[in-house]
Amino acid sequence: MLRYVTTNPGKVREAESYLADGSVSQLDFDYAEIQADELAPIAARGARDAYREAGEPVLVDDAGLFVEALDGFPGPYSSYVEDTLGIDRVWEIVHDLEDRRAAFRCTLAYCDGAGFAASPDAVDRGDRVAAAAAGPGGGTDDGGEDDEGGGGEGRAESLPVKLFEGYVPGRVVAPRGDGGFGYDPIFEHDGETFAEMDTERKNAVSHRGRALEKFAEWYADR
Ligand SMILES: O=c1[nH]c(=O)c2ncn([C@@H]3O[C@H](COP(=O)(O)OP(=O)(O)OP(=O)(O)O)[C@@H](O)[C@H]3O)c2[nH]1
């Protein structure tokens, strides 16, 4: 059984459509998120911690909204900003900007305690971070060194983690729609906010959908 590690049931609903019925269940484990400018090291550390907690294969999902004119804010701090300011106040801030372009990014980190065969799309950490910044990227291996900005934790650091990234461009708009979760009502892609889309439509274009598609393909063939 694959455990989707999140406190957010909205993420699990979206993931279920990519994985065989009954093959995934939510692990409501609030892993400690390290501070970092990128999602990848946060997700990788979370996956190692969650695997140690669960003792079975885990998938951690770290996501965020990156507003271009705010140099990527709130980015990895999206959850904190949603809890403190709320999305209406995020909209108020962005409303005053001329350029309201933004992107959603998602990094999935898989850990099952085993190593992974080198894959053609495996890149070193520097390239992976560049790939994340550039948008869509394939699955990459996080070699398991202490590259996450946190302190050493002995052998836990050697647990290999596989990363999958997804990206969707859009813009921040006044809240519209009742569906989805998080920032969905203020994120518009192709004329519709994510909150105006049903799960199937959102998955077809979203950052999480892109990352899940890559993960599901790799997971089925591994
Ligand atoms: O409009 C949205 N559409 C999405 O598809 C989406 N995915 C994530 N988010 C929001 O971005 C932050 C991520 O934070 P996050 O990855 O740390 O997750 P989280 O705090 O919700 O739960 P957990 O998985 O960490 O337990 C949180 O504010 C989420 O609400 C989204 N908002």
The ligand as an SDF file (V2000), in Angstrom:
LIG
                    3D

 32 34  0  0  0  0  0  0  0  0999 V2000
   -5.1130   26.4370   -4.9770 O   0  0  0  0  0  0  0  0  0  0  0  0
   -4.4070   25.5010   -4.7070 C   0  0  0  0  0  0  0  0  0  0  0  0
   -4.3990   24.4360   -5.5510 N   0  0  0  0  0  0  0  0  0  0  0  0
   -3.6230   23.3860   -5.3770 C   0  0  0  0  0  0  0  0  0  0  0  0
   -3.6570   22.4350   -6.1550 O   0  0  0  0  0  0  0  0  0  0  0  0
   -2.7710   23.4090   -4.2510 C   0  0  0  0  0  0  0  0  0  0  0  0
   -1.8550   22.5670   -3.7920 N   0  0  0  0  0  0  0  0  0  0  0  0
   -1.3970   23.1140   -2.6850 C   0  0  0  0  0  0  0  0  0  0  0  0
   -1.9950   24.2830   -2.4470 N   0  0  0  0  0  0  0  0  0  0  0  0
   -1.8060   25.2040   -1.3520 C   0  0  0  0  0  0  0  0  0  0  0  0
   -0.4490   25.5360   -1.3160 O   0  0  0  0  0  0  0  0  0  0  0  0
    0.0320   25.3150   -0.0180 C   0  0  0  0  0  0  0  0  0  0  0  0
    0.8490   24.0730   -0.0990 C   0  0  0  0  0  0  0  0  0  0  0  0
    1.3510   23.7470    1.1080 O   0  0  0  0  0  0  0  0  0  0  0  0
    1.8480   22.2930    1.4170 P   0  0  0  0  0  0  0  0  0  0  0  0
    2.3380   21.6040    0.1850 O   0  0  0  0  0  0  0  0  0  0  0  0
    2.7700   22.3960    2.5540 O   0  0  0  0  0  0  0  0  0  0  0  0
    0.4860   21.5480    1.7840 O   0  0  0  0  0  0  0  0  0  0  0  0
   -0.5110   21.6030    3.0120 P   0  0  0  0  0  0  0  0  0  0  0  0
    0.0380   22.4740    4.0920 O   0  0  0  0  0  0  0  0  0  0  0  0
   -1.8570   21.9520    2.4800 O   0  0  0  0  0  0  0  0  0  0  0  0
   -0.5670   20.0950    3.4950 O   0  0  0  0  0  0  0  0  0  0  0  0
    0.6410   19.0430    3.7520 P   0  0  0  0  0  0  0  0  0  0  0  0
    0.6540   18.1700    2.5260 O   0  0  0  0  0  0  0  0  0  0  0  0
    1.9210   19.8030    3.9300 O   0  0  0  0  0  0  0  0  0  0  0  0
    0.2330   18.2980    4.9600 O   0  0  0  0  0  0  0  0  0  0  0  0
   -1.1970   25.1750    0.8720 C   0  0  0  0  0  0  0  0  0  0  0  0
   -1.5950   26.4570    1.2660 O   0  0  0  0  0  0  0  0  0  0  0  0
   -2.1970   24.5450   -0.0480 C   0  0  0  0  0  0  0  0  0  0  0  0
   -3.5340   24.8540    0.2780 O   0  0  0  0  0  0  0  0  0  0  0  0
   -2.8410   24.4950   -3.3940 C   0  0  0  0  0  0  0  0  0  0  0  0
   -3.6600   25.5240   -3.5970 N   0  0  0  0  0  0  0  0  0  0  0  0
  1  2  2  0
  2  3  1  0
  2 32  1  0
  3  4  1  0
  4  5  2  0
  4  6  1  0
  6  7  1  0
  6 31  2  0
  7  8  2  0
  8  9  1  0
  9 10  1  0
  9 31  1  0
 10 11  1  0
 10 29  1  0
 11 12  1  0
 12 13  1  0
 12 27  1  0
 13 14  1  0
 14 15  1  0
 15 16  2  0
 15 17  1  0
 15 18  1  0
 18 19  1  0
 19 20  2  0
 19 21  1  0
 19 22  1  0
 22 23  1  0
 23 24  2  0
 23 25  1  0
 23 26  1  0
 27 28  1  0
 27 29  1  0
 29 30  1  0
 31 32  1  0
M  END
$$$$
